[in-house]
Amino acid sequence: MRHVRLGRTGLEVPAVSVGTWGHSGPKRVGRHPVGWSGLDDDAARGALVTAWQRGLTHWDTADAYGSGHSERLIGELWDEVPREEIVLATKVGWEFGRSHGYEPGQMRAQMEGSLERLRTSQVDILYLHHCDFGPDDRYLESAIALIHEFRTAGHIRWVGLSDWSSAKVARYAPSVDPDVVQVYRSVLDDAYHSSGLADWVFHSSAGVCFFSPLQHGLLLGGYVSPPTFEPGDHRSRRPEFRDRALLAHLRECRHALEGRFPERPQPILSALVGAVVSDEPAACALLGMRRPEHARAAAEIDAELDPRDLEWVRKLYRSR
Ligand SMILES: NC(=O)c1ccc[n+]([C@@H]2O[C@H](COP(=O)([O-])OP(=O)(O)OC[C@H]3O[C@@H](n4cnc5c(N)ncnc54)[C@H](OP(=O)(O)O)[C@@H]3O)[C@@H](O)[C@H]2O)c1
């Protein structure tokens, strides 16, 4: 597995890194599903151990994933997995409590809770999980001050900034000056470049993590008909999982990739991950791995796409 240097942090992480949103289990915020159904805790822990055994040593979680459940699962593993071998990232900002997620008291409580649940004295990266800093950016300055205070106190090593929107991260990155940014990117989406974030990353020597490159499993092209998800699963509110024409197109893409890359053990995963990391030397992709077989497959990914293959893969998926 190729390793990448996460920009100015100097952290060396595998180009394929481990996401644990799926380790949260089902969850709702109000009527809004924000979790994942079908979680098996033993399989989820097994996925993490398998990932470590195969060199996937950068793990991403958040206080909000299952309101701490994902962090707890990780914290239970340090007898089996040496803590010092894992680059561990968590996030703060989506657990609102009685106030805003970046209200200072709330942020402090969440930081304390994350360290307790993760059973560690320090996380390697703490992300501000989103770029909604309240009305008139009310909590922006205090959130920046606090995250640096956490760093001075030794609770965290590096500062991260995240959002689904690259444009929002590009807007707030100059104020927050994160060491690492974490944004959504897939073969179907180029906001990372069009928003200007790629330029900011380049000039600031920041590291980058791209999340959901499989669009939560959808892009793998495995669905023959629209799936149904149990309550509390965020995929139930995503219209693309119900788009029959898209599902058929993704199955065709799958066949085309198997024909184009027959020598790669994981042609589909390699193409989807390669499509987001091949043009960005300081980037890794975060893949959700909830079962040992997910981690085994991820460890076999060969994400090196040369410019010709990269262009071919993008055209294939965008040809609809
Ligand atoms: N900062 C943020 O706001 C933010 C937002 C989203 C995600 N993230 C991070 O990025 C990580 C990855 O994103 P993601 O979990 O949305 O999605 P993803 O990597 O796009 O998709 C993960 C899902 O794809 C399926 N899958 C993965 N490997 C597979 C394989 N080898 N064979 C068949 N199916 C496979 C699994 O679905 P099943 O489990 O249903 O089989 C898995 O749960 C998250 O876990 C989280 O750490 C961060």
The ligand as a MOL file (V3000), in Angstrom:
LIG
                    3D

  0  0  0     0  0            999 V3000
M  V30 BEGIN CTAB
M  V30 COUNTS 48 52 0 0 0
M  V30 BEGIN ATOM
M  V30 1 N -16.0950 14.7100 7.8810 0
M  V30 2 C -17.3020 14.3520 7.5150 0
M  V30 3 O -18.2700 15.1150 7.5680 0
M  V30 4 C -17.4990 12.9570 7.0040 0
M  V30 5 C -18.6590 12.6490 6.2850 0
M  V30 6 C -18.7890 11.3480 5.7960 0
M  V30 7 C -17.7960 10.4110 6.0200 0
M  V30 8 N -16.6890 10.7370 6.7420 0 CHG=1
M  V30 9 C -15.6120 9.7310 7.0170 0
M  V30 10 O -15.2990 9.0230 5.8210 0
M  V30 11 C -15.5240 7.6280 6.0200 0
M  V30 12 C -15.9500 6.9470 4.7270 0
M  V30 13 O -17.1760 7.4150 4.2560 0
M  V30 14 P -18.5100 6.5040 4.2080 0
M  V30 15 O -18.4890 5.5760 5.3710 0
M  V30 16 O -19.6120 7.4280 3.9820 0 CHG=-1
M  V30 17 O -18.5100 5.7190 2.9010 0
M  V30 18 P -17.7910 4.9370 1.7890 0
M  V30 19 O -16.3900 4.5750 2.0800 0
M  V30 20 O -18.0840 5.7240 0.5740 0
M  V30 21 O -18.7060 3.6170 1.8280 0
M  V30 22 C -18.6000 2.6850 2.8680 0
M  V30 23 C -19.5730 1.5450 2.6550 0
M  V30 24 O -19.3330 0.9320 1.3890 0
M  V30 25 C -19.5120 -0.4590 1.5000 0
M  V30 26 N -18.2220 -1.1240 1.2460 0
M  V30 27 C -16.9860 -0.7170 1.6150 0
M  V30 28 N -16.0540 -1.5940 1.1970 0
M  V30 29 C -16.7170 -2.5570 0.5530 0
M  V30 30 C -16.3200 -3.7320 -0.1000 0
M  V30 31 N -15.0470 -4.0950 -0.1720 0
M  V30 32 N -17.2860 -4.5040 -0.6600 0
M  V30 33 C -18.5940 -4.1510 -0.6120 0
M  V30 34 N -19.0280 -3.0410 0.0090 0
M  V30 35 C -18.0960 -2.2520 0.5760 0
M  V30 36 C -19.9810 -0.7570 2.9090 0
M  V30 37 O -21.3910 -0.7250 2.9750 0
M  V30 38 P -22.1520 -1.7520 3.9820 0
M  V30 39 O -21.5500 -1.5450 5.3110 0
M  V30 40 O -23.5900 -1.3850 3.9180 0
M  V30 41 O -21.8580 -3.1130 3.4110 0
M  V30 42 C -19.3780 0.4250 3.6580 0
M  V30 43 O -20.0240 0.6730 4.8710 0
M  V30 44 C -16.5550 7.5860 7.1460 0
M  V30 45 O -16.6250 6.3130 7.7590 0
M  V30 46 C -16.0580 8.6880 8.0400 0
M  V30 47 O -14.9560 8.2490 8.8190 0
M  V30 48 C -16.5200 11.9960 7.2140 0
M  V30 END ATOM
M  V30 BEGIN BOND
M  V30 1 1 1 2
M  V30 2 2 2 3
M  V30 3 1 2 4
M  V30 4 1 4 5
M  V30 5 2 4 48
M  V30 6 2 5 6
M  V30 7 1 6 7
M  V30 8 2 7 8
M  V30 9 1 8 9
M  V30 10 1 8 48
M  V30 11 1 9 10
M  V30 12 1 9 46
M  V30 13 1 10 11
M  V30 14 1 11 12
M  V30 15 1 11 44
M  V30 16 1 12 13
M  V30 17 1 13 14
M  V30 18 2 14 15
M  V30 19 1 14 16
M  V30 20 1 14 17
M  V30 21 1 17 18
M  V30 22 2 18 19
M  V30 23 1 18 20
M  V30 24 1 18 21
M  V30 25 1 21 22
M  V30 26 1 22 23
M  V30 27 1 23 24
M  V30 28 1 23 42
M  V30 29 1 24 25
M  V30 30 1 25 26
M  V30 31 1 25 36
M  V30 32 1 26 27
M  V30 33 1 26 35
M  V30 34 2 27 28
M  V30 35 1 28 29
M  V30 36 1 29 30
M  V30 37 2 29 35
M  V30 38 1 30 31
M  V30 39 2 30 32
M  V30 40 1 32 33
M  V30 41 2 33 34
M  V30 42 1 34 35
M  V30 43 1 36 37
M  V30 44 1 36 42
M  V30 45 1 37 38
M  V30 46 2 38 39
M  V30 47 1 38 40
M  V30 48 1 38 41
M  V30 49 1 42 43
M  V30 50 1 44 45
M  V30 51 1 44 46
M  V30 52 1 46 47
M  V30 END BOND
M  V30 END CTAB
M  END
